[in-house]
Amino acid sequence: MSKHLIFILKYLAVFSLSIQFTFHCVANVRHYSAQVEQSSWVLTKQTRLQCELSHPIPGYGTASFTSNASKQLNMSFMLDMQRLPGRYDSANIYSVPPKWATGARQQKLGRIDLKRQYDPSLNDQTAWSMLTELEKGFWPTLFYQDWLNDRDSVAVGLNASNFKQEYYSFSNCIANLLPFNFEDIAYTVLSYKRESSELTDYSQRRLNMIGEYLKEDLSLSLVLIDSYTDSYGGDWLNEQLSLKRAETIRDYFASMGIEDDRLEVTAHGEKRHSSNNLDALERHKNRRVVVRLSKDG
């Protein structure tokens, strides 16, 4: 055998080992997921303000889906990691078929941003897709390059075992969420009929919304109730009328179980007009109670 041929064979052997080594490095994937017997889905929050469905992933963290009270149906997904990302990157999300789904292929659902030292999260469509794939028995799985070891990739799977029953409870919770949130009612102007402590129909509906929210959100530490009148009827009478209106609001909240120490009432009478009193429309704007909500922190 010629020296030239021996050299070529040695080169091919080294090249072959190099290819095998490279493939081995790329194929190093660390898998994190719950075993079938460990798989647990728990409805960790169930109120009219928020619904949360959580899934512990052993050795990795917790995946959770959350929907909040709002005018619009909404959904978010968050991965609470034990070790936060060490750099900015992204992960691909695939729906991986279970072993029993012969012939089924994995399908890409979307991407999720990985932000340094932040738990990754995403909203709406991809989160909904992940839930529907879980309902079908598929495993939504995140794939990304490990920031702790450049030789490894990571796969984080959500096990669909024991999912459906808690998911149905989660769906019922979502159906019962309030159709508005804090921002919708944090500052509300209630209007009154002339020379009366009776609210207009629209304002009564708004008051009902505020009361329903106050019952649910105990983080609201203070409710400020400021009452005003127009300039008709005399100073003292208007002050008494504004006080009566403010106390009516306070009593209404109290009847719904709202603690009195969360309510602060101020009667301004005909002071601090929001509009002039030159005609009936402008005077109507001054007959009002302003309800402001304040949260701790």
N, C-alpha and C positions, 0 to 999 in steps of 0.2 A: 504494500500500500504506500503510495507516494506521500511525502511530507505535506504537500499541498492539500491532499484529500484529508489527511489526519487533522490539519488545521481547521478545515471547513467543518468537519464533524464535531470537533471540540467547540467551535464557535456556536454551532446550532444547538449543542447540548446546553451551553451557558445561556443562550437566548431563550431556550425552552424553559429552563429553570426560572429565568427572569420573568417570563410571562406568567408562570404558575404563581410566583411570589406576589406579583402585582395583583393578580386576580384574587388571591387569598386575602390581601389587604383590603381590597374593595369590598369583598364579600363578608368582612368582619362586621356583623350587625348584632348589636345588643338589643334583645327583645324585652320589653316590659309590658306585662298584662296580667290580669288576674286569672288564675286557673278556674275551670268551670265550677268546681266545688267552692271556690273562694269568691266568685263573682257576686257582688252585692250592689244593688241600686237602691238609694234611700231618698225619700222626699224630705230633705233637710230643712226646707222653709215652706210653709203653707199658710199664707195669709191673703187678705184681699189686696195687699200691696205688692207682694212678691212671692213667686213660686220658684223653688230650686230643687233640681234633681241631681244627686251626686253619686260618683262611682270611684271608690278607692282603687288605686293601682299600686300594688305592693312594690316597695323599693323605689318608687318614683314620685308619687304624689296623689292628687285627687282631680278628677275631671268633673265639671259641673255644667249644667244647662240652667239658665235663669230667664224668667220672663217677669216683667214689672208692670204695675198698673200704668195705663196710658190710654190715650185716645186710639192709638194704633196697636195692632197685634205685633209683638216683638219677641225676639229670642236671641240670647247670647250664649257663647261657649267660652269657658275658661279652663286652663290647665294650671292648677296650683302645684308648682314644682317644689320638690325638696331642695334641689340645686338649681338656682336661677340661671338663665342663659348668660354666658360669658362674653357674648359678642352679638352684633346685629346680623341676622340671617333670616331664613324663612324655612318652613317645613311644608312638604306636600301632604295632603290628606287623601287617602284612598279608602274606598270601601272594599274590604278584603272578605271574600266568601268563606264560610265555615267549611270544615273538612267534608261535611255530608253533602254540600252543594256541588256534586260532580259536574264538571264542565263549566261551571260559572267562573267568570273572570273578574279580577279586581278592576274597579272603575275609579277614576280620579274625581274627587268631590270639590277640591279647591286648594287654597294655600292659606297659611297662617303666618303672620310676621313674628319673628323672635327678636325681642328687644332686650338689650343688655340689662340684666338685673330686674326685669319685669316678668310677671307671669303672662304668657301669651293668651290672647283672647281674640274673638271675632264675633260678628253680629249677623243676625238674620238668615239669609238664604243658605249659606253653607252649614250653619248650625241646624237649621230645619232639615237639611238633607241628611246630616249625620243621624238625627233622631229617626227619620224614616228608614234609613238603612239598618239601624239597630232593631227597629220594629220588624223588619224582614228577616232578622237573624244574622245580618252581616256585621262585620267588625270595622268601624271607622278607625283607621290607623294613621298616625303621623310618622313621617320618615324625614330625618334630617341628619346632616353631618355633625358629629359630636364635637363640641367646642373644648372638651377636656382631653380628647385623644384624636388627633387628626387621622389616625389609622382606622377609626371606627365610625360606623353609622349607627343611628338609634332608631328603633321602631317602637312606638307607643300605641298599644291597641286597647280599644274599649270592648270588653267582652259582652256579647249580647245575651248571655245566659242570665236568667232571672230578671230580665228587663221589662217585659210587657206589663206585668201587673202594676208596678210602680209608675210606669209611663202613663198608664191609663188614669191613675190617681193624679199624676202631674197635669195631665190634660184637663181633668175636672177642675183642678185648682186654677189653671189659666182661664177657664171659662167663667170663673167667679171673681176674677180680678176687677177692681174698680176701673171704669172706663175714663179715668182722668188721673193726673199725678199732682205732686206738690206744686210744681210751677204753674199749673192751671188755676190754682185757688189761693196761692200765697198772698195775693193782694186782690181783694174783692170789694167792689162798691155795691152796696144794697140800696135800692131806691124805695121810697114810700109813696103811698097815695096821699093826696093833699089833706092836711089837718087830721092825720090818722097815724096810728102806730102799726097799720097793716101794710105789709110788704106788697110790692107789685108781684104778679105771677112769676115773672122771670127771676126776680130776686129771691123769691121763696124757693125756687128750684136750686138756685146757687147756694142758698143757706143749707138746704138738705145735703148737697154735695160736700160742703165744708164739714157738717156734722158727721157724715159717714166717714170722711177721711180722718177726723180727729179721733174717732173711736179706734181706728186701726193703727195710727202712727203715734206711739207714745214718746217718740223723740222730739215731738213738738212741745217745747217747754213753755211757750207763752203765746197766748192769743190776745191780741190788742183789738179792742172794740171801741172805735171812736164814732160818736153820733153827732149829727149836725141837722139844723133846720133851715128853712128860708127865713126871711125877715118879717113875715106877717105874724101878728098875734101878740107882740110885746116881748121884751127881753126875758122877763121871769117865766112867762108861760112857755116860751120857746126852749128855755133851759130845762124846764120840767118835762116838756114833750121829748126833748132829745134824751133825757135821762130815762124816761119810760121806754123809749125805743131801744136804747142800749141794754137795759135790764131785761127786756123781752128776749133779746138775742141771747144774753147770758143764761136766762132761765131755760131757753130752748136747748142750748148745749148741755146744761145740767140735766135736763130730762133724758138726754141720750147717754148719760153716765160720764160726762166730761167733768173732771175734778175742778172745783171752784178756784183752786190756787193756780190753775193754768190760765185763768181768764182775768183780764184787766180792762175795766170799763172807764171811759172818759166821756162826759157829756159836754159838748162845746156850745150848744144852743145855736144862735144865729151868727156866731163868730166863724172866721176862716171860710168864707164862701168860696166855692170852687167856680162859681159863675155869678154874673150880676142878677138882680131881681127885677129887671125891667119888664119881663113878660112871663106868662105861665110856663113856657118851656124852660126858661132859664131858672125860674124858681124851683121847678121840679128837680133840676140837677143838684140843688142845694139841700133838698130833703133826702138825706142819705146816711148810711152807716158804713164806715170803712172797717173791714176785718183784715188784719194782717197776722200772718203766721210766722213764728220764729222757731228755728231748730237749734238744739244744743250744738256748740262747736261751730 
